[in-house]
Amino acid sequence: MQIHGILGKKIGMSQIFKEDGSCLPVTFIEAGPCVVLKSYAKGKIHKIQLGLDVLPASKQKQIKKPQLGMFAKLNISPQRIIKEVCFSSENAPAVGSSVNVGIFKEGEFVDITGNSIGKGFAGGMKRWNWTGGYKTHGSTSHRRIGSVGSNTDPGRVFRGHHMPGHLGNRKVTIQAVEVVSVKPEQNLLIVKGSVVGSDNNFLVIQKSKRKEAAAKKVVTPAAPPKEAAGKVKESKKQK
């Protein structure tokens, strides 16, 4: 059985120095241990439901009663974060078993999903990198929207037009992030570069789909050169 993902919490960023003296920016993630709450299969897709971070008793009143009954039936403490990840096997993991960061290896690539940092209401220049208008000759609208629609035809604003609005606080997935180091005894996963969200942000770490698809892709060998379509005609006999 191979589990493709785990839940974690972003600790923060730091840097690591390689043997050649170069500096590598990294992010520390506290990944797991997660408890298996449920497993199911839909056709070829096998998924398990993982829970992370035991909810204190003072916060359990915020959980709905059906979900509390599910935890009581499984004899598992209520979990703060519940997400689903895939696994590739016919044999599903036992409910109540633990999943730790040991499912990853140094040098492989992962996809990390989380909520980006919320920045509130932002103008178009900050949200969409607008160039802006004139800043001289008494202009008072160099950061404003300006004209957004047409006059008579079609006489409306097109759907999807870039406007000022809420910036950040949305679900973002960063693909193909390299794993620098795995420390199962400390439940620590160290990845290269930055990770979405602020510190203490909950994340879903899964094995990179793009890298797996590239590895499974079979490179067909080049076809051998074709033989001549026909034999060279014999030269005409001399008279």
QUIBELMO-V727864 format. One line per field, one symbol per residue. ss: DSSP state (H for helix, E for strand, - for the rest). phi: phi as a letter, one per 40 degrees, with the letter a starting at -180 (. if undefined). psi: psi as a letter, one per 30 degrees, with the letter a starting at -180 (. if undefined). A space follows every 50 residues. Layout:
BEGIN
ss: ???
phi: ???
psi: ???
END
This chain:
BEGIN
ss: --E-EEEEEEEEEEEEE-----EEEEEEEEEEEEEEEEEEEE--EEEEEE EEEE--HHHHHH--HHHHHHHHHH----EEEEEEEEE----------EEE HHH-----EEEEEEE-----EE-HHHHH---------------------- --------------EE----EEEEEEEEEEEEEHHH-EEEEE-------- -EEEEEE-HHHHHHHH-----------------------
phi: .bccaababccibaabccccgccbcbbcbcbgcbbcbaaabbgccbbbbb bbgcccccbccccccdccccccccfbcdbcbbabbcabaccccccgcbbb cccbbcgcbbbbbaccccbgcbcccccbfccgccbbfgcbbcbccgcbbc cbbcgacccgccbcicbgfbcbbbcfccccabbccbfbbbbcgcbcgccg ccbbbbcccccccccccccccccccccddaccccccccc
psi: kjkfllklkkealakkklegfkkjklkkkjjakkkkelklkjbfkkllkk kkjkklefffffkleeeeeeeeefhkkkkekklklllilejkkkkflkka fffllkflklkkklklkkgakkleeeeghkelakgahgkghfgleakfll dejfhlkkkgkkllakkahlkkkklhkkjekkiefghkkklkalkkllkg kkljklkkeeeeeeefkkjklkklkklkellkkkkkkk.
END
